[in-house]
């Protein structure tokens, strides 16, 4: 009974939101459901943070490997949470925390990422030496060469129309083809969820 | 209104195909990523190794929600297949709503296997909110928890490279499947196996989720051929100067 009710609520809400894009009479109901969705998603953040805290408190309790990092996470979480409650989100102290800690940390990750990608590119041909991998590496080199030219030096092959054709026509049309396939997959998944055939909740 | 009519036709076709596949199970062409994963999961379930399913940081209220929903279907199936394993399957997500559904999908997977009583809610974890915080939170889990299979199924951008590298350092099989173009390029280069294009959405059919997933895959393929024919007809008409079609 609960399973059927859950499927009806999910399918019904999804259908109203979808039809709201086509039928003006349903726009108000669509906006209301989307607002409810956003409120529920915000409440889910609190539940998620409690989960995050409980996982790291568990690591501390059991003195697992890297437990000191968990202690730093819990302390930072508590400090930011209390400051967020006491001050308003736009307060200069909170802005400073974001600008001085979170943004540089994400920058560090981007830097690490460039090294990771370089190492992945080098290891790709060691791991999987096939036509697709060779084409992938060749395309990546062509795109890199055509986008990072040496100033005041003429590079005959890189400046040729063939390289720009490869990047502008070949890569772009391939990307569009992949995106079309992804869109069709997303539509089929959406239809499955709307019809209640795929239920990522409950015991269905 | 034409779009609505097309969606209704698509839904009718999906129902028809599901009924058809229930009677006559379809044969599927070989997709390396899912075939390797199937084989590795069977081995892992037998030897008690741990599987980590990373769902990414896709927001369910945004267009990338479909990738998250597919990741959840994969999670449920893999949780069911590894439920009796010595080491529980772990699922991490970078979005709070996705996290709640992941815990529910894990529980449902254990229910499907008939061992709901051994389910541990702590195996569904929110690693961080947003792409990079998520990657930062999931990295130690991939490196420290004896993971032998890491599946990246959902919305991933370039941060997938960090996750793949961390898992490969632990000698884990890494299967990457995302709907994001950058993420696909990154997983192609960094993961042991990667699903390209719409192959992410074929996961359910390949992992044995039943006739609805097979029907959905057939619908996807049918629509793709229609789009291909339409594009070719349009290009031919443009070449021939038939402006009303091209």
Interface residues (C-beta under 8 A of the other chain):
Chain A: X18 X19 X22 X34 X37 X38 X40 X41 X44 X45 X46 X47 X48 X49 X51 X52 X54 X55 X58 X64 X65 X66 X69 X105 X106 X109 X110 X112 X113 X116 X117 X119 X120 X121 X124 X127 X132 X136 X175 X177 X178 X179 X180 X181 X182 X184 X185 X186 X187 X188 X189 X190 X191 X192 X193 X194 X195 X197 X198 X200 X201 X202 X203 X204
Chain B: X1 X3 X4 X7 X10 X11 X14 X15 X18 X59 X60 X61 X63 X66 X67 X69 X70 X72 X73 X76 X96 X97 X99 X100 X101 X103 X104 X105 X108 X111 X122 X124 X125 X126 X127 X128 X129 X132 X135 X136 X137 X140 X144 X158 X159 X161 X162 X164 X165 X179 X181 X184 X185 X186 X188 X189 X190 X192 X196 X197 X198 X200 X201 X202 X204 X212 X213 X216 X217 X219 X220 X223 X224 X227
